[in-house]
């Protein structure tokens, strides 16, 4: 036997490995290109669609079909759920849609369109070189990625034909065909390692179309790929200790695992059925992949409300024992993918909202309790330190994102996150450096507000809490209507300040002692609350309204 014959198996193995690597790289180019081109705007669409379960399902299908990443869609949905902006059941509907969406690109690529590869790469290169900083550049990346995927698929078919008749490969194929459970496990592991059910599905279709594995075994591979793709979001979220962030990936994993457990014993019965629909084995595998996810969605959708209740019982809310200033979502590994990194930064920014909300509540307690609240003053000051730490950590994280991969929309979102956290931190500083200082002075002097005066202050603080919630909603959903309502709060707070000042001086004229003792403190406090509200408006409303060209003439300099 000559040297070339001896080396042939190794050459074939290297060719297969290289083609699989090319397939994975093509999938990566398609995903990253689409995420950069459409990710931020699709996030806005998703936030709006999550208000309705059926719309959420449809959005999950459409957005995942474009992004080709159910993990990215899951992260976006989880960020909305984490702060209670949308119900968990709607996010679960998104994941059901995302599971269907991942099958559609597989359907397209199941047809013999390998001859389109050169044209796709040519068009992609022209777009990539002609539009270096626009969406056309990113779509060029997508076209090149699709071309590489088609080349890889065609090459895999050629190489698999070469080794189909070898005794070693036939023995391995027979072992797998005789052990469907082994096929399921292998596909689960491969999908988890590759972070792409699309790539694994295309490989399984190639094996089935060449007759290397039986259709029944191929269906077991499909089930494994579906289970493996649900592992990644769960594994990426489980390091956190926040039930609201864990429920969605765990719910998706439970749903997938249950569906796989039901379908797996039926593969021998289902294999002849899928071949009756389409005798092309590769197409039959793709059809089963779509049908499995579609049937699963139709069965589960009506029961999402009780499923949500079950998840809440399994993972009940518990006190957060983690230091509030310790970052929870800033995964450094995600910095290479701007969309995921910006989602992580946004989720961490919502934790700043939680801290500021606790500061407002604590400050109100200090003002109500007076001398009894000395310990509460120290707690609020510690919360401001936590706010500063989170602000610094998020800003550092934003600088570590791969800026070469940032699209124009990504840069806009990065700027929005930066603006949001900066204003939230400034709002905390107003509480720490001004309001608490005034409160401490009042405690030392032993003076109290008049009942009417404190009622005005309490009303403004309650309104601040509502506006903080609205700011977080606008920040995540970029909803223009909510942004306009939040922007209108500046005028409302100016009116409240004017009314409170007039009422205060009316009480002074009436000779009320409490009012005389707290004149400067009362007016300073009202002004500080108005300033905090101005920071909330600047944090979320103005960036959205400026972008949409709908900023009202009522915008004036912060006072």
Residue pairs with C-beta under 8 A, 6 or more apart in sequence:
9 163
9 166
9 168
12 159
12 162
12 163
15 155
15 159
16 156
16 159
16 160
19 152
19 155
19 156
19 159
20 152
20 156
20 199
20 203
22 148
22 151
22 152
22 155
23 148
23 149
23 152
23 153
23 156
23 199
23 202
23 203
24 194
24 196
24 199
25 145
25 148
26 145
26 146
26 147
26 148
26 149
26 151
26 152
27 68
27 145
27 149
27 196
27 198
27 199
28 145
28 196
29 141
29 142
29 144
29 145
29 148
30 68
30 105
30 141
30 142
30 145
30 146
30 149
31 67
31 68
31 69
31 72
31 145
31 196
32 141
32 337
32 405
33 138
33 139
33 140
33 141
33 142
33 145
34 66
34 67
34 68
34 138
34 142
35 67
35 69
35 72
35 337
35 338
35 339
36 138
36 141
36 338
36 339
36 405
36 406
36 407
36 409
36 410
37 135
37 138
37 139
37 142
37 407
38 66
38 67
39 67
39 72
39 338
39 339
39 407
39 409
39 410
40 339
40 342
40 407
40 409
40 410
40 412
40 413
41 409
42 63
42 66
42 67
43 76
43 339
43 343
44 477
44 478
45 59
45 63
46 59
46 63
46 73
46 76
46 77
46 80
46 94
47 80
47 85
47 86
47 476
47 477
47 478
47 479
48 477
48 479
49 55
49 56
49 58
49 59
49 94
50 56
50 59
50 77
50 80
50 85
50 86
50 90
50 91
50 94
51 86
51 90
52 90
53 89
53 90
53 93
53 301
53 304
54 93
56 90
56 91
56 93
56 94
56 97
57 93
57 94
57 96
57 97
57 297
57 301
58 97
59 94
59 97
60 73
60 77
60 93
60 94
60 95
60 96
60 97
60 98
60 99
60 100
60 101
61 97
61 98
61 100
61 101
61 104
62 97
62 101
63 73
63 98
63 101
64 70
64 73
64 97
64 98
64 99
64 100
64 101
64 102
65 101
65 104
65 105
67 73
68 102
68 105
68 198
70 95
70 98
70 99
70 101
70 102
70 197
70 229
70 233
71 195
71 229
71 232
71 233
71 236
71 340
72 337
72 339
72 340
72 343
73 94
73 95
73 98
73 101
74 94
74 95
74 98
74 233
74 248
74 249
74 252
75 233
75 340
75 343
75 344
76 343
77 86
77 91
77 94
77 95
77 248
78 91
78 233
78 237
78 245
78 248
78 249
78 347
79 343
79 346
79 347
79 350
79 476
80 86
80 91
80 476
80 477
81 87
81 88
81 91
81 244
81 245
81 247
81 248
82 242
82 244
82 245
82 347
82 350
83 244
83 350
83 353
83 354
83 472
83 476
84 244
85 472
85 473
85 476
85 477
87 308
88 247
88 248
88 251
88 308
88 311
88 312
89 304
89 305
89 307
89 308
91 248
92 248
92 251
92 252
92 255
92 300
92 304
92 307
92 308
93 301
93 304
95 248
95 251
95 252
95 255
96 255
96 293
96 296
96 297
96 300
96 301
97 297
99 226
99 252
99 256
99 293
99 296
99 297
100 290
100 293
100 294
100 297
102 197
102 198
102 229
102 293
103 201
103 286
103 289
103 290
103 293
103 294
104 290
105 198
106 198
106 201
106 202
106 205
106 286
106 289
106 290
107 286
107 287
107 290
109 149
109 150
109 153
109 202
110 205
110 282
110 283
110 285
110 286
111 283
113 150
114 150
114 151
114 153
114 154
116 147
116 150
117 146
117 147
117 148
117 150
117 151
117 154
118 147
119 147
120 143
120 144
120 146
120 147
120 150
121 143
121 144
121 147
121 148
123 140
123 143
124 139
124 140
124 141
124 142
124 143
124 144
124 145
124 146
124 147
125 140
125 144
126 140
127 136
127 137
127 139
127 140
127 143
128 137
128 140
128 141
128 144
129 140
130 136
130 140
131 137
131 140
133 408
134 408
135 407
135 408
138 407
149 202
153 202
153 206
156 203
156 206
157 206
157 209
157 210
160 206
160 207
160 210
160 212
161 210
163 169
164 170
164 210
164 211
164 212
169 212
173 212
173 213
175 182
176 182
176 183
176 186
176 213
176 217
177 183
177 213
177 214
177 216
177 217
180 216
180 217
180 220
180 264
180 267
181 220
181 264
183 213
183 217
183 220
183 221
183 224
184 220
184 221
184 223
184 224
184 227
184 260
184 264
185 224
186 221
186 224
187 200
187 204
187 220
187 221
187 222
187 223
187 224
187 225
187 227
187 228
188 224
188 225
188 227
188 228
188 231
189 224
189 228
190 200
190 203
190 224
190 225
190 228
191 197
191 200
191 224
191 225
191 227
191 228
191 229
191 231
192 228
192 231
192 232
192 235
194 200
195 232
196 229
197 225
197 226
197 228
197 229
200 221
200 225
200 228
201 222
201 225
201 285
201 286
201 289
204 213
204 218
204 221
204 222
204 225
204 285
205 218
205 282
205 285
205 286
206 282
207 213
207 218
207 221
208 215
208 218
208 281
208 282
208 284
208 285
209 280
209 281
209 282
211 281
213 221
214 271
215 271
215 274
215 275
215 281
215 284
215 285
216 267
216 268
216 271
218 281
218 285
219 267
219 270
219 271
219 274
219 285
219 288
220 264
220 267
221 285
222 285
222 288
222 289
222 292
223 260
223 263
223 264
223 267
223 292
224 260
225 289
226 256
226 259
226 260
226 289
226 292
226 293
227 256
227 257
227 260
229 256
230 249
230 252
230 253
230 255
230 256
230 257
231 253
233 248
233 249
233 252
233 253
234 249
234 250
234 252
234 253
236 249
236 331
237 245
237 246
237 248
237 249
238 246
238 249
240 246
240 328
240 329
241 320
241 321
241 322
242 320
242 328
243 312
243 315
243 316
243 317
243 318
244 317
245 329
245 347
246 315
247 308
247 311
247 312
247 315
250 311
250 314
250 315
251 307
251 308
251 311
254 311
255 296
255 300
255 307
256 296
259 292
259 296
263 270
263 292
270 288
274 284
274 285
274 287
274 288
274 291
275 281
275 284
277 284
277 287
278 284
278 287
300 307
322 328
323 386
324 351
324 354
324 355
324 358
324 383
324 386
324 390
325 385
325 386
325 387
325 388
325 389
325 390
326 389
327 348
327 390
327 393
327 394
327 397
328 347
328 348
328 351
329 344
329 345
329 347
329 348
329 351
330 344
330 345
330 348
330 393
330 394
330 397
331 340
331 341
331 344
332 397
332 400
334 340
334 341
334 344
335 341
335 397
335 400
335 401
335 402
336 402
336 405
337 405
338 401
338 402
338 405
338 406
338 407
338 410
339 410
341 397
341 401
342 401
342 410
342 413
342 414
342 417
344 397
345 394
345 397
345 398
345 414
345 417
346 417
346 475
346 476
348 390
348 393
348 394
348 397
349 394
349 417
349 420
349 421
349 424
349 475
350 472
350 475
350 476
351 390
352 387
352 390
352 391
352 394
352 421
352 424
352 425
353 424
353 468
353 471
353 472
355 383
355 386
355 387
355 390
355 428
356 387
356 424
356 427
356 428
356 468
357 465
357 468
357 469
358 383
359 380
359 383
359 384
359 387
359 428
359 431
359 432
360 431
360 461
360 464
360 465
360 468
360 532
361 465
362 376
362 379
362 380
362 383
363 380
363 431
363 435
363 436
363 439
363 461
364 458
364 461
365 373
365 376
366 373
366 376
366 377
366 380
366 436
366 439
367 439
367 449
367 454
367 457
367 525
368 454
368 458
369 376
370 442
370 443
370 448
371 443
371 446
373 443
374 443
377 436
377 439
377 440
380 431
380 432
380 436
381 432
381 436
383 428
384 428
384 429
384 431
384 432
387 424
387 425
387 428
388 425
388 428
390 421
391 421
391 422
391 424
391 425
394 417
394 421
395 418
395 421
398 414
398 417
398 418
401 414
406 414
412 547
415 543
416 475
416 543
419 538
419 539
419 543
420 471
420 475
420 539
420 540
420 543
422 539
423 535
423 536
423 538
423 539
424 535
424 536
424 539
426 535
427 532
427 535
427 536
427 539
430 528
430 531
430 532
430 535
431 528
431 532
434 524
434 528
435 525
435 528
435 529
438 521
438 524
438 525
438 528
441 521
442 448
442 518
442 521
445 517
447 514
447 517
447 518
447 521
448 454
448 514
448 518
449 457
449 514
449 518
449 522
450 507
450 512
450 514
450 515
450 518
452 503
452 507
453 500
453 503
453 504
453 507
453 514
453 515
453 518
453 522
456 496
456 499
456 500
456 503
456 526
457 500
457 522
457 525
457 526
457 529
459 496
460 493
460 496
460 500
460 526
460 529
460 530
461 529
463 489
463 492
463 493
463 496
463 533
464 529
464 532
464 533
464 536
467 486
467 489
467 533
467 536
467 537
468 536
470 482
470 485
470 486
470 489
470 536
470 540
471 486
471 536
471 537
471 539
471 540
471 541
472 540
473 479
473 482
474 482
474 483
474 486
474 540
474 541
474 544
475 539
475 540
478 544
478 547
479 544
480 544
480 545
480 548
480 550
483 540
483 541
483 544
483 545
483 550
484 541
484 545
484 550
484 552
486 536
486 537
486 540
486 541
487 537
487 541
487 542
487 545
487 551
487 552
487 554
487 555
488 552
488 554
489 533
489 536
489 537
490 533
490 534
490 537
490 554
490 555
490 556
491 554
493 529
493 530
493 533
493 534
494 530
494 559
496 526
496 530
497 526
497 527
497 530
500 522
500 526
501 523
501 526
504 515
504 519
504 522
504 523
507 515
508 515
508 516
508 519
515 522
530 559
531 558
531 559
534 558
534 559
535 558
538 558
542 551
542 555
545 551
545 552
